[in-house]
Amino acid sequence: MPQLKAKSLEMRTPQATKTAVLVIGGAEDKVHGREILRTFFARAGASDAYITIIPSASREPSIIGERYIRIFEEMGAKKIELLDIREREQCEYRDYQTSLESCTGVFFTGGDQLRLCGVLADTPAMEIIRKRVRAGQLTLAGTSAGAAVMGHHMIAGGGSGESPNRSLVDMATGLGLIPEVIVDQHFHNRNRMGRLISAISSHPDRLGIGIDEDTCALFERDGWLQVIGKGAVTIVDPTEVTHTNEPHVGASEPLTIHNLRLHILGHGDCFHLYQRTVLPAVYRLSS
């Protein structure tokens, strides 16, 4: 029995050779340990990594793109390309599509999630990324705005520090790479619990994922999410909600939600996206 248990736990422990989707809360460490960026680098193939950086969310895409190029060069990536996509027409470029068909890792930088979606959504380039992620051929990471776009429903903006109400959050359509979730980033750092709960109250069939700065929710293909980094990942699970006044109140009136389930996960903790179960870090076997 102990051997079976150990094997089961080992299967849940991420291996460096597996592809994954890394959803980063922003302000990840780029100078010291670089733990999150190193994890992306390892999952993208380490010294064999061919990394494509897409800085389309940024107002200064070439500047932010060059910063990540230097980081991954220092780590020893085999090849790095910057796809400075500023117009939807560029997603038709054959050389850009070839890069996305050949690379082992794609990195979305921060900036404005609406700008990123406006450029990439429903384009041939995005379809290549989606298909390769689903086939387990590509490791994908997005930080800040690049994290916000991961769900089908996307938090495009809104307020903070208020009790949940519908006017607190502006929703839009994301890129749908992990359609089951609604992601909010810079989470506790910018006091965004109210707006994530507000978003989930309107979309109770989704799972809320709030990610702190320098923190990553790493999604495995088998449904497990693992936390990496210095902050927390907050899971807002509406599966067992028994009542909400959301359909019946005005946009600025306080929302009531009963029996909402909440998990605060730290480094090494795991959560299963479909089973809705938690595996504390203490039970993980060292790799």
Stockholm file with secondary structure:
# STOCKHOLM 1.0

chainA/1-287         MPQLKAKSLEMRTPQATKTAVLVIGGAEDKVHGREILRTFFARAGASDAYITIIPSASREPSIIGERYIRIFEEMGAKKIELLDIREREQCEYRDYQTSLESCTGVFFTGGDQLRLCGVLADTPAMEIIRKRVRAGQLTLAGTSAGAAVMGHHMIAGGGSGESPNRSLVDMATGLGLIPEVIVDQHFHNRNRMGRLISAISSHPDRLGIGIDEDTCALFERDGWLQVIGKGAVTIVDPTEVTHTNEPHVGASEPLTIHNLRLHILGHGDCFHLYQRTVLPAVYRLSS
#=GR chainA/1-287 SS CHHHHHHHHHHHSCCTTSCCEEEECSCCCSSSCCHHHHHHHHHTTGGGCEEEEECTTSSSHHHHHHHHHHHHHHHTCSEEEECCCCSGGGGGCHHHHHHHHHCSEEEECSSCHHHHHHHHTTSHHHHHHHHHHHTTCCEEEEETHHHHTTSSEEEEEECCSSCCCGGGEEEEECCCSSTTEEEEESTGGGTCHHHHHHHHHHCTTSEEEEECTTEEEEECTTSEEEEEESSCEEEEECTTCCEECGGGSCTTSCCCEESCEEEEECTTCEEETTTCCEECGGGCCCC
#=GC SS_cons         CHHHHHHHHHHHSCCTTSCCEEEECSCCCSSSCCHHHHHHHHHTTGGGCEEEEECTTSSSHHHHHHHHHHHHHHHTCSEEEECCCCSGGGGGCHHHHHHHHHCSEEEECSSCHHHHHHHHTTSHHHHHHHHHHHTTCCEEEEETHHHHTTSSEEEEEECCSSCCCGGGEEEEECCCSSTTEEEEESTGGGTCHHHHHHHHHHCTTSEEEEECTTEEEEECTTSEEEEEESSCEEEEECTTCCEECGGGSCTTSCCCEESCEEEEECTTCEEETTTCCEECGGGCCCC
//
